[in-house]
Amino acid sequence: MSAHPYPKGVVRIGIVAYAPKVVTIWEGIKEYLCGQGFNADWILYSNYPTLVEALHSSNARHGLPAA
């Protein structure tokens, strides 16, 4: 298995970029969470079916995009 792209203890949140504002919103949420001591990052998906596929695959458990 290859090395994980995120350090241990980082909670990864899958998001769908249905509009450019989504990225801006999640950047703010990530900044807020990190400021509260909650180490979080997000994984960007282009559509909901791909996000759901990743959640059902083992890749989601490792914070990697679906292949």
Summary of the structure (lengths in Angstrom):
residues: 67
radius of gyration: 12.4
end to end distance: 14.8
largest distance: 34.8
contacts: 145
relative contact order: 0.23
helix: 43%
strand: 18%
